[in-house]
């Protein structure tokens, strides 16, 4: 059986979030260990799925990109980072939390890019690398399970590794928003394709990208036996109409990221 479906960016985020919740590693760690949910727009949906309730999604974001360019949500506007320990939701500093995690635990962090080789990349606006720079070494040293939920609207044609070598905050002469570096991260990437597989067993092929009213939309061909595809379609219908995450900017003149041209009176 085959079915064709089109997902907006927001609908893809919800689909991926549902799959993360049902991932075997997450299901085990949420009961018996630790699941850390870093800030991020896709992770805001993941957190809603794990909590079973809505949150102010635009506040569960650190870095963002909107029509004006790359930006950072002011610290005083962000929600506290949430993690789960043996079923209980708590808040805390993830750089401290990872020092208590091991290979039975799960760290969830979204990405800003994914290349054709399946390598994800995380933009870094902070001069010291932000959350990903603080935790990735510990995650890799300890063998902590690292999940990277990322929609295919972030698929790039270039190698993340190569772009990371060309990028850098001090390496650009002009930026429409805050300049960033790019860190390649290796983890278990979960796109819409993996999400459909986890939630239904159906295979998903990326049939097309974009639409007139939703540039980041993706059209998929779902393939499997009748039960798998019918389940995949049911999941698709469940996420249809999902709303997106708004852009929460602060006052540029008061921003601590002084290397951003907008901080210096740019528009």
N, C-alpha and C positions, 0 to 999 in steps of 0.2 A: 504494500500500500504506500502511496505517496501523497503528500500534502504540501501546499505552498502557503507560506505565511510571511507577513511583513511586520517588523518590530520597530518602533521608535527607539530613540536612545533611552528614554525613561523606562519603557517597557522591557528593554534588554537588561537594564540594571536590576529591575525587579525579578526577572527570570533568573539571572545569575545569582541574585541574593537567595532565592528559594533553593537553588542547587547547592550553594555553600552550606545552607542550613542542613540539607540532607546528605552532605558529604560524610562518608563513614568516619573519617578522622575527626570531623567536627562533632558528630553525634556522640562519639566515644569521649572526646575530651571535654565536652560541655557537661558531662555527668561525672567524669572521674578525674579530670585534670583542669588545665587552664586553656581558655580560648581568648586571645587578645584581638581586639578589633580596632585597628588604627583609624585615624580620621581620614575621611575621603568621601566623595560623592557616592560612589558605588557602595562603599562600606556603610554609608548611612542607611541604605536599603537593607544591607546585611544585618545591621544592628536591629532594625525594625523587625526583621524576620525572627531573629534570636530572642528578642524581648517580647514579641507578640503584640506590639503596640506601635503607634506612630510617634515620631520624634520631630523636632524642628530640624529637618534635614540640612538646610542651608547653614546651620550652625555646627554640624558635625563634619566640617570641612576645614582643612588647613590652607593648602594652595588651590587656586582655581584659575581657569582660563575662560574669559568671556569675550564679547566683541571688542572690548578695549585692549585685550591682551592678557598676559599672565599677571596674577595678583595674589595677595595673601589675606585671608580673613583675620582681622585683628584678634589678638589673643583674648581680649575681654569679651568678645562676641561669640567665642567658640564654646560648645558644650565640653564637659570633661570627657576624657577618653574612657571608654568602657571595656572591661574584660569580665570574663565569667570564670569563676573558680568553684568547681564541684557543684554546678547548678545555680550558684548565686551571682547576680550581676553586681559588679563593684566598679569604682572609678579609681584611677591612679596613673602614675607616671610609667609609661611603657618601657622606658630605658632602665628603670629599676626592676620592673616586672620580669623582663626577660632573664634577669640573673637568677630567677627562681624557677624558670621553665626548663623542661627537658624534652627528649624525643617522643614523648607521649602527648605533648601539648601542641597547640596550633597558634600560629601568628598569621593574621589576615591583613594584607596591605594591598591596596589598589595600585594602579599604574597610570601613567600618562601616555604611554606608547607601548605597542607590541609590534615586533617585526615579523617578517615571513619565516624566520627561523624559530619563532616561538619564544624569543627573548623579550622580556618586558623592561621598560625603562621608567624611572621615577624622576620627575623634575625636582630640582633643589634650588629654592630661592634663598635659603639661609646660607650665609657665608661659611657656616660650619656643617652644612649638609642636612640639617633638620632631623626628623625622627628616623628616617631610613639609615642615615649615617651612624646614628647612635645605637641602633639595634641589629643591623645586618651581620656584623662580625660575630656577635654573640649567638645569633640564630644559626649561623653556619658552623661555628665552633661546636655548639652543643647538639646539632642535628635536629633542631626544633622544626616541626612541620610548617612549611611556609606556603600559604595559599595566596595566589594573586588573581583576584576577580577583576576582569577587564573586558569591556565590550569591544567588538570589532570595529566600532567607529574610530577606535584609536590605533588601528592597523596602519603602519607606515611602510613605504616602499624601501627605505634605507635600513641598513644594519644599525641596530641600537648601539652596538659596540663602537662602530665607526662614528656615529653622530656624537656619542659621549666624549670621544677624543677631540672633536672639533668644537664642542660647546664649552661654556664656562662663563660665569658671571663677569669676570674681568676680561673676557676674550671677545666681546662684541662691542662694536662702535656705535650701534643704534639699536634701541629696543622700544617697541610700542607699549610694552608693559615692563614689569620687573624682569631683568635678565636672569636666566637660570642655567644651572648645570644639569646634566643628565646622568643618572647612575643606572647601569644595567643591573638587573636583579634576576637571579635564577630561583625559580620556585615552581610549584604546580599551578600553571595558568588555567583559569577557568573563564572561557568565553561563552557565548551563546551556544556554540557547538558542543562543548563539554556539558553545559547546563542541560540541554535537551537530553543528552545521553544519560546523565545522572537521574533526571526526573522521570524519564519515560523509557529509556533503552533505545529510542530511535536515533538513527544517524541524521545529522544535519549538514547539508551542503550550502555554502554561501552562494546564492544565486544572483544577487545583485546588490548594489549599494546606492543610497541616496534616494530622495524623492523631492517633489516640487515644494512641499511645505515642511519637510523634515530632512535636512541635509545628511544627518547621521543615521538615517534609517537603514535597515538591512533586510533583505528578502532571503528567506531560507527555503530549501527543499528538504522536507522531512521524509525519511525512508525507513521502513521497517515492516514488521508484521502488523496485522490489523490492530491488535491490542496496543502495541507500542506507539503507533502513529496516532491512534485515537486518544491515547493518554497525552501525547505531546500536544495535540490540538486543544485538548481540554486545559492544559497548562497555559498555552498561548491565549486562549479566551479569558483565562483568569487574570492575566496581566494586562490585557488590552485596556487602554484608557488611563494607564498610570501617568501621574503628573511628575514633572521634572523637578530638579533642584535649582533654586534661585541663586543669584550671585549676590553675596553679602560683602560689600566693600566698606572700607572705613574712610576716614578723612586723609587724603594723600599727604597733606601738609603736616600731619601729626604721626605719620607712619615711621616706624623705627627702621624700615628698610631703605636707608638713605642712598643705596646704590640704584634705586629705581628712578628713572627720569621724571616720573610724575611727582615724586617727592620734592623735586627741585623746581616745581612750577609747570611741569609738562601737562598736556591735556590729552 
